[in-house]
Amino acid sequence: MSTTRAVATAGKTNAAAATTVTTTATSVTTLHNTEQETTHKRYHDKHSANYVIRTGAAGGIAGCMAKTVIAPLDRVKILFQASNPQFQKYAGSWSGIFQAARQLYILDGYRGLFQGHSATLIRIFPYAAVKFVAYEQFKHVLMPTRTSENHVRQFIAGSLAGITSVLVTYPLELVRVRLAFEIRKDTRIGIRSICSQIYSEPAASRRVLFHFPLRNFYRGLMPTIAGMVPYAGVSFLTHHALSEFCRNRLSELTTDPSLVRGKLDGRGQKRRAPLKTWAELVVGGLSGAIAQTVSYPFEVIRRRMQVYGALDPARFVGIWETTRTIWIQNRFRGFFVGLTIGYLKVTPMVAVSFTVYNRMKLLFNVD
């Protein structure tokens, strides 16, 4: 009898222990799943601060690297677009690009080729960060699922992202252009002196009752926005379309699918396989070239308006007068002056920008 009781008691003890182990295992599994869900949400929820910070960092780094690659070309292009008297003789030919760069080197060494680049980096990091973060946010709102993606929504998301980034960082862009436009052998032109000059320029319109000097930092804003709509829209649209074409029709251009198999993006769907680096560069370059062609006339008008304050501080020139002046001087060709160097600049810049951004997203584990 006592033996039977002992066996029964041992059985109950073992059952209780098994129940405890099972409960503990279940609790551990639940905790682990909760931690995974929390981590996934923190990294992939597009509205979370962690996602915004990581996406912004990826975009800012990509923008800085892209701008550094083409800084000398950017300087020459601004001088051509703004019709700097010392460099107009070089405009209009491929050889003129290199002759102008050589002249800059003779005047001020390597520093001359990168004049204004410090202001560029100060501007481009927040500009690129805001642009890519805004694009991801607008894309999430307009296209919450893969089935809702289409060309019109891609264009709208890209355009809105471009406009947002311009509104946030435009004053820094104006300072950068002024720095790049200045050619003086006797003095060093710094950011402080350029800002002081812009701030002191007269009011934008005589009809304005009160003069707000900070408005001067937004000279050329309207043609910038007008040009940004087709540029950013076409750029993001073309990059997405070409990338999807390569993934669907030319799968050999993607990296090993096993690298991302089974992983989900922020919308709970399988992550797109990244393109090989050279294919990503080609897709980005084509996107930049197409977008540059569509939006270039607006960029020429914008550059002219931005530097008029340096040429004649006592007079403000608006968008329509600037357009009319360009037409009188050079007709249709005037709106595309410097487009050749624009291709040389934008093609590698956009290629590097998209490529670095996508690689940084993988590194930072964001989608």
Buried (B, 14 or more C-beta within 10 A) or exposed (E): EEEEEEEEEEEEEEEEEEEEEEEEEEEEEEEEEEEEEEEEBEBBBBEBEBBBBBBBBBBBBBBBBBBBBBBBBBBBBBBBBBBBEEBBEBBBEEEBBEBBBEBBBEBBEEEBBBBBBEBBBBBBBBBBBBBBBBBBBBBBEBBEEEEEBEEEBBBBBBBBBBBBBBBBBBBBBBBBBBBBBBBEEEEEBEBEBBBEBBEEBBBBEEEEEEEEEEBBBBBBBBBBBBBBBBBBBBBBBBBBBBBEEBBEEEEEBBBEEEEBEEEEBBBEEEBBBBBBEEBBBBBBBBBBBBBBBBBBBBBBBBBBBBBBBBBEBEEBBBBEEBBEBBEEEBEEEBBBBBBBBBBBBBBBBBBBBBBBBBBBBBEBEBB
